[in-house]
Amino acid sequence: MEKTSLKLFTYLLFFFVACQLACTPNRIISRKVKKEFQHSELIKKYQVGFALYDMDKKELLFQKDADKYFTPASNTKLYTFYAGLKMAPDSIPSLRYVERGDSLIFWGTGDPSFLHSQLKGTKAYNFLKNSSKKLFFAPGRYTGNFYGNGWQWDDYNEYYQAEINELPLMDNMVLVSTTTNGQIKITPEIFASCFAVDSASQAKAFKVTRDFNSNHFTYPKVPITTKTAQQVPFKVNTATTVNLLADTLNKYVGVINLKMPANAKTIYNVKSDSVFKQMLQPSDNFIAEQLLLTYADRVGEELNTAKIIAYIDQHYLTSLPDKPKWVDGSGLSRGNLFTPRDMVKLLELIYTEVNNKEKLFGLLPAGGKTGTLKNAYPKTDNPFVFGKTGSLSNNHNQSGYVVTKKGRVLIFSFMNNNFVQPTSEVRNEMVRLMTYIHENF
């Protein structure tokens, strides 16, 4: 009788413990989220990768093809961001220089903030402006192409695909707007002589088009509207850079063929956080690409995107579960391929590196409030999703942090590739599922 009672007690105890393990909060989350995904008819129609991660327990709560590779689009900027936290945590280098006799010789670092329309980096500019020495620019540090690996050539005229170079100025863009009396206004003015009417154009609306190989801009013979504010990338080369800089400084700038010595001094322009924020919130491709070059400058590498990515991968990304295929800083290339569980691990590394939740969430787009997530979620003063979006045609992703109603901070990566539905439908379903996680856990 006693043996029977002992067996019964042992069985009940085992059953009780098993039930407790099966009913832990994380297992409940896993089951409920899995059920929501299974009941979604929309996401069955295309490739979806998802990972939801508990930082406290160090475990994946739910995953769907989280070990599969997806095109990340601008989620790639999170990699560029993390590299910056490790390699340029305080300020962005803007110029390297030496003084020799009556001459000041300077080299570019790739700094995107130099006279940038939003960042307005002026320290390097003022340094050159106030120097009493003869100025000489020494080109040649950048050894890459003017476009990133795998970029679409037919986007060359669009604001989101500025060219890459070692001394970018004014976003590497020409701004076309209107004067108070309705005339065309060109900024910087030095490009005004490069504009001409295209008499053969049949276009009904005003739009400027640059020649692919040169800084020759044309526009149709139709009225420009007062709302026109078109940014067009200009063609970068040494002559254009020097002429634009000289025109802006209102002083002569020469060109010299000289390799940068190891003891060249550094001028820093703006604080890194402000640059990271401007890259992340509006998803600025130009800043992302140029930042990689500034990281290369910091570690003594030549200014080359492929080489600095290889350096970052070797020194800072060895803990990722899957080896990423990373080819540019912005995500414009479809050559980038990351897994959702890589994205989650990267976001955990970012969270640890910043070590300040409020600061980190202030840098990222916030659902319903700021950046590229402002219009994705309902307008609110208390956002619950903080992260990075990523969009290319037929691809739309979100990766970041979701704060639940119980105050938990979970990491997620939601990657949607190869869909033919309108992006709005895919976005709305993603928002519905992320809102479900927020509301119920």
GULODREN-548619 format. One line per 10 residues: number of its first residue (from 0); their letters; for each residue y, x, z of C-alpha. Coordinates in steps of 0.1 Angstrom, whole numbers, plus 5000, padded with zeros to 4 digits. Example, Ala and Ser with C-alpha at 12.3 -4.5 7.8 and 13.67 -1.06 7.14 Angstrom:
2
0 = AS = 4955/5123/5078 ~ 4989/5137/5071 $
//
This chain:
441
0 = MEKTSLKLFT = 5000/5000/5000 ~ 5023/5028/5009 ~ 5016/5046/4976 ~ 5023/5014/4957 ~ 5056/5010/4975 ~ 5065/5046/4968 ~ 5058/5043/4931 ~ 5078/5011/4929 ~ 5107/5028/4947 ~ 5106/5058/4924 $
10 = YLLFFFVACQ = 5105/5035/4894 ~ 5135/5015/4906 ~ 5154/5046/4914 ~ 5147/5061/4879 ~ 5157/5028/4863 ~ 5189/5027/4884 ~ 5199/5063/4875 ~ 5190/5056/4838 ~ 5212/5025/4838 ~ 5241/5044/4854 $
20 = LACTPNRIIS = 5238/5072/4828 ~ 5237/5046/4800 ~ 5267/5028/4814 ~ 5291/5057/4819 ~ 5325/5050/4804 ~ 5320/5075/4776 ~ 5288/5058/4765 ~ 5305/5024/4766 ~ 5333/5038/4744 ~ 5307/5053/4720 $
30 = RKVKKEFQHS = 5288/5020/4716 ~ 5319/4999/4712 ~ 5336/5022/4687 ~ 5304/5025/4667 ~ 5301/4987/4666 ~ 5337/4984/4653 ~ 5330/5009/4625 ~ 5298/4992/4616 ~ 5316/4958/4613 ~ 5344/4972/4591 $
40 = ELIKKYQVGF = 5336/4962/4555 ~ 5365/4982/4541 ~ 5355/5017/4552 ~ 5320/5011/4537 ~ 5336/5014/4503 ~ 5347/5050/4504 ~ 5340/5083/4522 ~ 5350/5082/4559 ~ 5348/5110/4585 ~ 5357/5103/4621 $
50 = ALYDMDKKEL = 5355/5121/4654 ~ 5367/5109/4688 ~ 5367/5136/4715 ~ 5371/5136/4753 ~ 5389/5168/4764 ~ 5381/5163/4800 ~ 5343/5160/4795 ~ 5343/5183/4765 ~ 5322/5159/4745 ~ 5324/5139/4713 $
60 = LFQKDADKYF = 5325/5102/4722 ~ 5318/5090/4687 ~ 5314/5106/4653 ~ 5308/5095/4618 ~ 5301/5122/4593 ~ 5322/5145/4615 ~ 5303/5176/4601 ~ 5311/5167/4565 ~ 5340/5183/4546 ~ 5370/5162/4535 $
70 = TPASNTKLYT = 5402/5168/4517 ~ 5428/5170/4545 ~ 5460/5168/4526 ~ 5489/5174/4551 ~ 5466/5175/4580 ~ 5465/5211/4569 ~ 5499/5216/4585 ~ 5482/5214/4619 ~ 5465/5247/4610 ~ 5499/5262/4601 $
80 = FYAGLKMAPD = 5513/5249/4633 ~ 5486/5264/4655 ~ 5490/5297/4637 ~ 5527/5296/4645 ~ 5520/5289/4682 ~ 5500/5321/4683 ~ 5520/5343/4660 ~ 5557/5332/4662 ~ 5559/5312/4695 ~ 5596/5319/4701 $
90 = SIPSLRYVER = 5617/5324/4670 ~ 5613/5327/4632 ~ 5621/5361/4616 ~ 5646/5358/4588 ~ 5655/5392/4575 ~ 5643/5428/4579 ~ 5669/5455/4573 ~ 5679/5492/4575 ~ 5714/5507/4574 ~ 5718/5539/4553 $
100 = GDSLIFWGTG = 5753/5553/4551 ~ 5776/5527/4537 ~ 5748/5504/4526 ~ 5728/5476/4543 ~ 5694/5471/4526 ~ 5675/5440/4535 ~ 5641/5424/4528 ~ 5630/5388/4530 ~ 5604/5374/4554 ~ 5599/5340/4538 $
110 = DPSFLHSQLK = 5621/5323/4564 ~ 5625/5286/4554 ~ 5654/5280/4577 ~ 5679/5302/4559 ~ 5707/5278/4551 ~ 5681/5249/4552 ~ 5696/5215/4548 ~ 5682/5203/4581 ~ 5675/5234/4601 ~ 5708/5250/4591 $
120 = GTKAYNFLKN = 5697/5286/4600 ~ 5729/5307/4598 ~ 5723/5338/4620 ~ 5709/5358/4591 ~ 5736/5345/4568 ~ 5764/5354/4593 ~ 5749/5388/4598 ~ 5752/5395/4560 ~ 5786/5378/4558 ~ 5801/5398/4586 $
130 = SSKKLFFAPG = 5787/5432/4576 ~ 5813/5456/4562 ~ 5786/5476/4544 ~ 5775/5472/4508 ~ 5746/5447/4506 ~ 5714/5454/4487 ~ 5684/5431/4484 ~ 5650/5448/4481 ~ 5625/5424/4464 ~ 5587/5428/4461 $
140 = RYTGNFYGNG = 5573/5419/4495 ~ 5559/5386/4483 ~ 5528/5392/4463 ~ 5516/5356/4456 ~ 5524/5330/4429 ~ 5553/5307/4429 ~ 5528/5278/4435 ~ 5500/5276/4459 ~ 5463/5277/4451 ~ 5453/5245/4433 $
150 = WQWDDYNEYY = 5487/5229/4432 ~ 5494/5203/4404 ~ 5517/5218/4378 ~ 5530/5184/4367 ~ 5546/5178/4402 ~ 5569/5208/4396 ~ 5600/5184/4393 ~ 5593/5166/4426 ~ 5610/5174/4459 ~ 5578/5180/4478 $
160 = QAEINELPLM = 5567/5210/4456 ~ 5594/5236/4459 ~ 5584/5271/4448 ~ 5574/5299/4472 ~ 5593/5332/4475 ~ 5602/5359/4500 ~ 5639/5349/4504 ~ 5642/5311/4501 ~ 5677/5297/4502 ~ 5689/5261/4507 $
170 = DNMVLVSTTT = 5653/5246/4506 ~ 5649/5262/4471 ~ 5663/5229/4459 ~ 5692/5215/4439 ~ 5706/5183/4453 ~ 5719/5158/4427 ~ 5742/5132/4442 ~ 5775/5114/4435 ~ 5811/5122/4443 ~ 5835/5095/4457 $
180 = NGQIKITPEI = 5846/5086/4422 ~ 5811/5082/4409 ~ 5807/5115/4391 ~ 5776/5138/4393 ~ 5777/5163/4422 ~ 5755/5194/4421 ~ 5747/5213/4452 ~ 5747/5244/4452 ~ 5775/5243/4427 ~ 5763/5275/4410 $
190 = FASCFAVDSA = 5737/5254/4392 ~ 5763/5229/4377 ~ 5765/5248/4344 ~ 5727/5245/4340 ~ 5729/5207/4337 ~ 5732/5188/4304 ~ 5728/5153/4290 ~ 5695/5146/4272 ~ 5708/5125/4243 ~ 5673/5118/4230 $
200 = SQAKAFKVTR = 5661/5103/4263 ~ 5652/5066/4263 ~ 5651/5064/4301 ~ 5668/5033/4316 ~ 5673/5048/4351 ~ 5691/5080/4361 ~ 5667/5109/4369 ~ 5671/5147/4365 ~ 5643/5167/4350 ~ 5642/5205/4351 $
210 = DFNSNHFTYP = 5626/5226/4323 ~ 5593/5239/4336 ~ 5600/5276/4329 ~ 5637/5278/4335 ~ 5667/5264/4354 ~ 5678/5241/4327 ~ 5683/5205/4340 ~ 5687/5174/4319 ~ 5695/5138/4326 ~ 5697/5106/4305 $
220 = KVPITTKTAQ = 5729/5091/4293 ~ 5730/5063/4318 ~ 5753/5058/4348 ~ 5744/5076/4380 ~ 5742/5052/4410 ~ 5760/5057/4443 ~ 5726/5059/4461 ~ 5713/5088/4440 ~ 5702/5117/4462 ~ 5676/5135/4441 $
230 = QVPFKVNTAT = 5662/5169/4452 ~ 5649/5190/4423 ~ 5632/5224/4429 ~ 5649/5253/4412 ~ 5630/5281/4395 ~ 5629/5311/4418 ~ 5633/5347/4406 ~ 5652/5377/4419 ~ 5682/5371/4397 ~ 5686/5335/4409 $
240 = TVNLLADTLN = 5681/5345/4445 ~ 5707/5373/4444 ~ 5732/5352/4424 ~ 5729/5323/4447 ~ 5732/5345/4478 ~ 5762/5364/4464 ~ 5779/5331/4455 ~ 5773/5317/4490 ~ 5784/5348/4508 ~ 5814/5353/4483 $
250 = KYVGVINLKM = 5806/5390/4481 ~ 5786/5413/4459 ~ 5748/5417/4465 ~ 5730/5444/4446 ~ 5693/5449/4440 ~ 5673/5480/4449 ~ 5637/5490/4445 ~ 5627/5502/4479 ~ 5596/5497/4500 ~ 5604/5484/4535 $
260 = PANAKTIYNV = 5600/5511/4561 ~ 5580/5504/4593 ~ 5611/5508/4615 ~ 5631/5481/4597 ~ 5649/5459/4622 ~ 5646/5422/4624 ~ 5671/5393/4624 ~ 5658/5361/4638 ~ 5673/5328/4627 ~ 5662/5297/4646 $
270 = KSDSVFKQML = 5638/5287/4674 ~ 5602/5281/4663 ~ 5599/5247/4679 ~ 5627/5233/4658 ~ 5610/5246/4626 ~ 5576/5233/4637 ~ 5591/5199/4644 ~ 5608/5197/4610 ~ 5575/5207/4593 ~ 5554/5182/4612 $
280 = QPSDNFIAEQ = 5575/5150/4615 ~ 5587/5145/4579 ~ 5557/5166/4567 ~ 5578/5193/4549 ~ 5556/5212/4525 ~ 5583/5239/4518 ~ 5585/5248/4554 ~ 5548/5249/4559 ~ 5543/5273/4529 ~ 5571/5296/4539 $
290 = LLLTYADRVG = 5561/5297/4576 ~ 5528/5314/4566 ~ 5548/5343/4551 ~ 5568/5347/4583 ~ 5536/5350/4602 ~ 5525/5378/4577 ~ 5557/5396/4585 ~ 5550/5395/4622 ~ 5517/5412/4619 ~ 5527/5438/4592 $
300 = EELNTAKIIA = 5508/5421/4564 ~ 5522/5418/4529 ~ 5537/5384/4523 ~ 5507/5368/4507 ~ 5493/5334/4516 ~ 5456/5341/4510 ~ 5457/5373/4531 ~ 5475/5358/4560 ~ 5451/5328/4560 ~ 5422/5352/4561 $
310 = YIDQHYLTSL = 5439/5370/4591 ~ 5444/5338/4610 ~ 5409/5326/4603 ~ 5395/5359/4616 ~ 5417/5362/4647 ~ 5423/5326/4659 ~ 5398/5302/4644 ~ 5364/5316/4652 ~ 5357/5288/4678 ~ 5357/5261/4651 $
320 = PDKPKWVDGS = 5323/5245/4646 ~ 5325/5247/4608 ~ 5341/5274/4587 ~ 5372/5258/4571 ~ 5381/5262/4534 ~ 5418/5268/4538 ~ 5440/5278/4508 ~ 5476/5268/4515 ~ 5500/5260/4543 ~ 5510/5225/4534 $
330 = GLSRGNLFTP = 5479/5207/4521 ~ 5492/5201/4486 ~ 5460/5217/4473 ~ 5427/5198/4470 ~ 5411/5232/4475 ~ 5415/5227/4513 ~ 5384/5213/4529 ~ 5380/5207/4567 ~ 5356/5187/4588 ~ 5367/5161/4613 $
340 = RDMVKLLELI = 5351/5180/4641 ~ 5370/5211/4631 ~ 5402/5191/4632 ~ 5394/5179/4667 ~ 5386/5214/4679 ~ 5419/5226/4664 ~ 5438/5199/4682 ~ 5422/5209/4714 ~ 5433/5245/4709 ~ 5468/5232/4701 $
350 = YTEVNNKEKL = 5469/5211/4733 ~ 5458/5241/4754 ~ 5482/5265/4737 ~ 5513/5243/4742 ~ 5501/5234/4777 ~ 5528/5207/4779 ~ 5519/5172/4768 ~ 5554/5158/4766 ~ 5566/5188/4746 ~ 5537/5186/4722 $
360 = FGLLPAGGKT = 5540/5149/4716 ~ 5577/5154/4710 ~ 5570/5178/4681 ~ 5545/5155/4664 ~ 5551/5122/4646 ~ 5547/5092/4670 ~ 5532/5059/4659 ~ 5558/5033/4655 ~ 5586/5056/4665 ~ 5591/5089/4646 $
370 = GTLKNAYPKT = 5581/5109/4615 ~ 5554/5099/4591 ~ 5538/5076/4617 ~ 5570/5056/4623 ~ 5561/5029/4598 ~ 5523/5031/4601 ~ 5522/5014/4635 ~ 5543/4986/4649 ~ 5578/4996/4661 ~ 5577/5006/4697 $
380 = DNPFVFGKTG = 5594/5028/4724 ~ 5560/5035/4739 ~ 5538/5050/4711 ~ 5502/5056/4718 ~ 5493/5077/4687 ~ 5507/5112/4682 ~ 5495/5132/4652 ~ 5497/5143/4617 ~ 5492/5122/4586 ~ 5478/5135/4553 $
390 = SLSNNHNQSG = 5481/5118/4519 ~ 5472/5126/4484 ~ 5462/5101/4457 ~ 5430/5085/4468 ~ 5431/5103/4502 ~ 5447/5093/4535 ~ 5441/5108/4569 ~ 5453/5109/4605 ~ 5444/5135/4631 ~ 5459/5137/4666 $
400 = YVVTKKGRVL = 5459/5123/4700 ~ 5455/5086/4711 ~ 5466/5075/4746 ~ 5445/5046/4759 ~ 5458/5018/4781 ~ 5441/5035/4811 ~ 5461/5066/4805 ~ 5433/5088/4789 ~ 5443/5112/4762 ~ 5416/5114/4735 $
410 = IFSFMNNNFV = 5416/5136/4704 ~ 5407/5120/4671 ~ 5404/5128/4634 ~ 5402/5100/4609 ~ 5397/5111/4573 ~ 5395/5088/4543 ~ 5387/5102/4509 ~ 5380/5090/4474 ~ 5391/5054/4478 ~ 5404/5033/4449 $
420 = QPTSEVRNEM = 5420/5006/4472 ~ 5457/5006/4478 ~ 5466/5032/4505 ~ 5482/5005/4526 ~ 5449/4988/4530 ~ 5432/5020/4541 ~ 5461/5028/4565 ~ 5461/4993/4580 ~ 5423/4995/4587 ~ 5428/5029/4603 $
430 = VRLMTYIHEN = 5456/5016/4625 ~ 5435/4986/4635 ~ 5407/5008/4647 ~ 5429/5033/4665 ~ 5447/5003/4682 ~ 5413/4990/4693 ~ 5406/5023/4710 ~ 5440/5023/4727 ~ 5436/4987/4739 ~ 5401/4988/4752 $
440 = F = 5397/5021/4769 $
//
